Amino acid sequence: MGAGDVVDEFIARIGRMDLDGACELVTADVEYDNVPMGKNHGPEGIKDLLGPMVGAIDGLEFVVHRQVVEGDVVFNERTDRFVKDDLTIDLPVAGVFEVTDGKISLWRDYFDMAEINRLMTELAS
């Protein structure tokens, strides 16, 4: 699998809210950096951050609008769509991934922190 294929499968597994399956596609020392929020490391760091959110929603979809692959680096522009009950919230995101030996070693997402705060407030209500 090429770097783009690895990222596509990773995103698909997260969309199925299969964090364990998604983490099969990352290195043991993966750096997961939500730029406005800070870094987490390793598969457990990803699960620790995303697990509570995934547990609080009914659905999740990463809608990729554009993706560019250059060697082992993948850039994408996407909308992360969160669904809970009748509520759908879209979060615009720019992502950067590095793939090492067929696994994601860096996942960095850029987004507006005000939007994530609004998202969390709406999902909590």
C-alpha positions as a Markdown table, in Angstrom:
| # | Residue | x | y | z |
|---|---|---|---|---|
| 1 | Met | 0.0 | 0.0 | 0.0 |
| 2 | Gly | 1.2 | 3.5 | -0.9 |
| 3 | Ala | 1.1 | 6.4 | 1.6 |
| 4 | Gly | -2.2 | 7.7 | 0.2 |
| 5 | Asp | -3.8 | 4.2 | 0.5 |
| 6 | Val | -2.6 | 3.9 | 4.2 |
| 7 | Val | -4.1 | 7.3 | 5.0 |
| 8 | Asp | -7.4 | 6.5 | 3.1 |
| 9 | Glu | -7.8 | 3.3 | 5.1 |
| 10 | Phe | -6.9 | 5.0 | 8.4 |
| 11 | Ile | -9.6 | 7.6 | 7.7 |
| 12 | Ala | -12.1 | 5.0 | 6.7 |
| 13 | Arg | -11.5 | 3.1 | 10.0 |
| 14 | Ile | -11.9 | 6.2 | 12.1 |
| 15 | Gly | -15.1 | 6.9 | 10.1 |
| 16 | Arg | -16.4 | 3.5 | 11.2 |
| 17 | Met | -15.4 | 4.6 | 14.8 |
| 18 | Asp | -12.9 | 1.6 | 14.8 |
| 19 | Leu | -10.1 | 3.2 | 16.8 |
| 20 | Asp | -8.4 | -0.1 | 17.4 |
| 21 | Gly | -8.4 | -0.9 | 13.7 |
| 22 | Ala | -7.2 | 2.6 | 12.8 |
| 23 | Cys | -4.4 | 2.3 | 15.3 |
| 24 | Glu | -3.2 | -0.9 | 13.6 |
| 25 | Leu | -2.1 | 1.5 | 10.8 |
| 26 | Val | 0.1 | 3.7 | 13.0 |
| 27 | Thr | 3.7 | 3.3 | 14.4 |
| 28 | Ala | 4.2 | 2.6 | 18.1 |
| 29 | Asp | 5.7 | 6.1 | 18.5 |
| 30 | Val | 3.2 | 8.0 | 16.2 |
| 31 | Glu | 2.9 | 11.7 | 16.9 |
| 32 | Tyr | -0.7 | 12.9 | 16.8 |
| 33 | Asp | -0.7 | 16.6 | 16.9 |
| 34 | Asn | -4.0 | 18.6 | 17.0 |
| 35 | Val | -2.2 | 21.8 | 16.5 |
| 36 | Pro | -4.4 | 24.1 | 18.6 |
| 37 | Met | -4.7 | 21.5 | 21.3 |
| 38 | Gly | -1.3 | 19.8 | 21.6 |
| 39 | Lys | 0.4 | 16.5 | 20.9 |
| 40 | Asn | -0.3 | 12.9 | 21.9 |
| 41 | His | 2.0 | 10.0 | 21.2 |
| 42 | Gly | 1.5 | 6.4 | 20.4 |
| 43 | Pro | -1.7 | 4.5 | 19.6 |
| 44 | Glu | -2.9 | 4.9 | 23.1 |
| 45 | Gly | -2.5 | 8.7 | 22.9 |
| 46 | Ile | -4.8 | 8.6 | 19.8 |
| 47 | Lys | -7.3 | 6.4 | 21.6 |
| 48 | Asp | -7.2 | 8.5 | 24.8 |
| 49 | Leu | -8.0 | 11.7 | 22.9 |
| 50 | Leu | -10.5 | 10.3 | 20.4 |
| 51 | Gly | -12.1 | 7.6 | 22.5 |
| 52 | Pro | -14.3 | 9.8 | 24.7 |
| 53 | Met | -15.4 | 11.8 | 21.6 |
| 54 | Val | -16.3 | 8.7 | 19.6 |
| 55 | Gly | -18.2 | 7.4 | 22.6 |
| 56 | Ala | -20.3 | 10.5 | 22.7 |
| 57 | Ile | -21.4 | 10.6 | 19.1 |
| 58 | Asp | -23.6 | 8.5 | 16.8 |
| 59 | Gly | -21.5 | 8.9 | 13.6 |
| 60 | Leu | -18.3 | 10.3 | 12.2 |
| 61 | Glu | -17.2 | 10.9 | 8.7 |
| 62 | Phe | -14.1 | 12.4 | 7.2 |
| 63 | Val | -15.0 | 14.0 | 3.9 |
| 64 | Val | -11.8 | 14.5 | 1.9 |
| 65 | His | -12.1 | 17.4 | -0.6 |
| 66 | Arg | -8.5 | 17.4 | -1.8 |
| 67 | Gln | -5.5 | 15.1 | -1.2 |
| 68 | Val | -2.0 | 15.3 | -2.4 |
| 69 | Val | 0.6 | 12.6 | -2.0 |
| 70 | Glu | 4.3 | 13.4 | -2.3 |
| 71 | Gly | 6.4 | 10.3 | -1.5 |
| 72 | Asp | 5.6 | 9.4 | 2.1 |
| 73 | Val | 3.8 | 12.6 | 2.9 |
| 74 | Val | 0.0 | 13.0 | 2.5 |
| 75 | Phe | -1.8 | 16.4 | 2.7 |
| 76 | Asn | -5.5 | 16.6 | 2.8 |
| 77 | Glu | -8.2 | 19.2 | 3.1 |
| 78 | Arg | -11.3 | 17.7 | 4.6 |
| 79 | Thr | -14.5 | 18.2 | 6.6 |
| 80 | Asp | -14.8 | 16.1 | 9.8 |
| 81 | Arg | -18.5 | 15.5 | 10.2 |
| 82 | Phe | -19.8 | 14.6 | 13.6 |
| 83 | Val | -23.4 | 13.3 | 14.1 |
| 84 | Lys | -25.3 | 13.0 | 17.3 |
| 85 | Asp | -29.1 | 12.4 | 17.3 |
| 86 | Asp | -30.4 | 15.0 | 14.8 |
| 87 | Leu | -27.4 | 17.2 | 15.0 |
| 88 | Thr | -24.7 | 17.3 | 12.3 |
| 89 | Ile | -21.6 | 19.5 | 12.9 |
| 90 | Asp | -18.9 | 20.0 | 10.3 |
| 91 | Leu | -15.3 | 20.9 | 11.2 |
| 92 | Pro | -13.0 | 22.1 | 8.4 |
| 93 | Val | -9.6 | 20.5 | 8.8 |
| 94 | Ala | -6.2 | 20.5 | 7.0 |
| 95 | Gly | -4.3 | 17.3 | 7.7 |
| 96 | Val | -0.7 | 16.2 | 7.3 |
| 97 | Phe | 0.4 | 12.6 | 7.5 |
| 98 | Glu | 3.8 | 11.0 | 7.2 |
| 99 | Val | 4.0 | 7.3 | 6.5 |
| 100 | Thr | 7.1 | 5.2 | 7.5 |
| 101 | Asp | 7.4 | 1.6 | 6.5 |
| 102 | Gly | 3.7 | 1.4 | 5.6 |
| 103 | Lys | 2.4 | 3.0 | 8.9 |
| 104 | Ile | 1.5 | 6.5 | 9.9 |
| 105 | Ser | 4.3 | 8.0 | 12.0 |
| 106 | Leu | 2.9 | 11.6 | 12.1 |
| 107 | Trp | -0.7 | 12.8 | 12.0 |
| 108 | Arg | -1.1 | 16.6 | 12.3 |
| 109 | Asp | -4.4 | 18.4 | 12.0 |
| 110 | Tyr | -5.0 | 22.1 | 11.7 |
| 111 | Phe | -8.4 | 23.5 | 12.6 |
| 112 | Asp | -10.0 | 26.5 | 14.4 |
| 113 | Met | -10.1 | 25.9 | 18.1 |
| 114 | Ala | -13.2 | 28.1 | 18.4 |
| 115 | Glu | -15.0 | 25.6 | 16.1 |
| 116 | Ile | -14.0 | 22.6 | 18.2 |
| 117 | Asn | -15.2 | 24.4 | 21.4 |
| 118 | Arg | -18.5 | 25.1 | 19.7 |
| 119 | Leu | -18.7 | 21.4 | 18.5 |
| 120 | Met | -18.1 | 20.1 | 22.0 |
| 121 | Thr | -20.7 | 22.5 | 23.5 |
| 122 | Glu | -23.3 | 21.4 | 20.9 |
| 123 | Leu | -22.5 | 17.7 | 21.3 |
| 124 | Ala | -22.8 | 18.0 | 25.1 |
| 125 | Ser | -26.3 | 19.5 | 25.0 |
